[in-house]
Amino acid sequence: MLYSQGKGWDSKDEYISVPLPVETAIRAYLTARGQLDGKAPLFASASNNNQGQRMTTRSISAIVKSHMRAAGLDSERLTAHSLRHTAGTLNLLNGGTLQETQQLLRHSNINTTMIYLHNLERAANRSEQRIAAAIF
């Protein structure tokens, strides 16, 4: 388990259940990183501006964007935040309930999570194909 401090929160009161492959990767990272103070951030910046401090959202976004481009995914619409949407969508597509997805994404309002469900329902809607088949 990892405890997380979300956007706009003062305390680390939410926890994340870490799947074994992710835990293994984090432990390997921590071993390579070396001895740490118990209060050190899990992922620290290596930049000259704030070396050893918490990574900024800007630096995380830049890292994710560079990896997306390297994978051939170069679009202004794809961002680090896109991965959050992907996680919510994949959870719903693979049997997660709306409430589980809300909890995963830490949405305080279920209506925010319902946007993912509406997008999936619209993607499954084959109305255009049925109309085209009837005409052509």
C-alpha positions in Angstrom: 0.0 0.0 0.0 1.1 3.5 -0.7 -0.5 6.5 1.0 -1.2 9.4 -1.3 -1.8 13.1 -0.8 -4.2 14.2 -3.5 -4.6 17.5 -5.2 -6.0 20.1 -2.7 -5.5 17.9 0.4 -3.2 18.6 3.3 -2.8 15.1 4.6 -1.9 11.7 3.1 -5.2 10.0 4.0 -5.9 8.0 0.8 -4.1 4.8 0.1 -3.4 3.0 -3.2 -3.3 -0.8 -3.4 -0.2 -1.5 -5.4 -0.2 -4.6 -7.7 2.8 -6.9 -7.4 4.5 -6.0 -10.7 4.3 -2.3 -9.8 5.6 -3.0 -6.3 8.5 -4.9 -7.8 9.3 -2.0 -10.1 9.1 0.5 -7.2 11.3 -1.6 -5.0 13.9 -1.9 -7.8 13.8 1.9 -8.3 14.3 2.5 -4.5 17.2 0.1 -4.4 18.9 1.9 -7.3 18.1 5.3 -5.7 19.9 4.3 -2.5 19.4 5.1 1.2 16.5 7.5 1.9 15.1 9.4 4.7 11.7 8.1 5.7 10.1 11.5 4.8 11.7 11.7 1.4 9.3 11.8 -1.6 8.9 8.5 -3.4 9.8 10.1 -6.7 12.3 12.9 -6.4 13.4 15.4 -8.9 16.8 15.1 -10.6 16.6 18.7 -12.0 19.0 21.4 -10.9 16.1 23.5 -9.7 14.7 21.2 -7.0 17.0 18.2 -6.9 15.9 15.6 -4.3 12.6 17.4 -3.7 9.1 16.3 -4.8 8.6 16.3 -8.6 6.4 19.0 -9.9 3.3 18.3 -12.0 5.0 20.1 -14.9 8.1 17.8 -14.8 5.9 14.7 -14.6 3.9 15.9 -17.5 7.1 16.6 -19.6 8.4 13.1 -18.8 5.2 11.4 -19.7 4.8 13.5 -22.9 8.4 12.5 -24.0 7.7 8.8 -23.5 4.4 9.1 -25.4 6.2 10.7 -28.3 8.9 8.0 -28.2 6.1 5.4 -28.4 4.7 7.2 -31.5 1.8 8.9 -29.7 2.4 12.5 -30.6 -0.8 14.4 -30.2 -1.7 17.6 -28.3 -4.7 15.8 -27.0 -2.6 13.1 -25.2 -1.2 14.3 -21.9 -0.2 12.8 -18.6 -3.8 13.4 -17.5 -4.9 11.2 -20.4 -3.4 8.2 -18.5 -5.8 8.9 -15.6 -8.7 8.8 -18.1 -7.3 5.6 -19.5 -7.1 4.0 -16.1 -10.8 4.9 -15.3 -11.9 3.6 -18.7 -10.0 0.4 -18.5 -11.4 -0.3 -15.0 -14.9 0.1 -16.3 -14.2 -2.0 -19.4 -12.8 -4.8 -17.4 -15.7 -5.2 -14.9 -15.1 -2.4 -12.4 -18.2 -0.8 -11.0 -18.9 2.9 -11.2 -18.4 3.2 -7.5 -15.1 1.3 -7.7 -13.9 3.6 -10.5 -15.0 6.7 -8.5 -12.9 5.4 -5.6 -9.9 4.6 -7.8 -9.9 8.1 -9.3 -10.8 9.7 -6.0 -13.7 11.7 -7.4 -15.7 13.3 -4.7 -18.8 13.4 -6.9 -20.1 10.3 -8.7 -21.3 12.5 -11.6 -17.7 13.2 -12.6 -17.1 9.4 -12.8 -20.3 8.9 -14.8 -18.7 10.8 -17.7 -16.5 7.8 -18.3 -19.5 5.5 -18.4 -21.4 7.8 -20.8 -18.4 7.8 -23.1 -18.3 4.0 -23.1 -22.0 3.8 -23.8 -21.6 6.2 -26.7 -18.7 4.3 -28.1 -20.8 1.1 -28.0 -23.7 2.8 -29.8 -23.8 1.5 -33.3 -26.6 3.7 -34.6 -24.6 5.2 -37.4 -23.6 1.8 -38.7 -27.2 0.5 -38.5 -28.4 3.6 -40.5 -25.6 3.2 -43.1 -26.4 -0.5 -43.4 -30.1 0.3 -44.0 -29.3 2.9 -46.6 -26.5 1.3 -48.5 
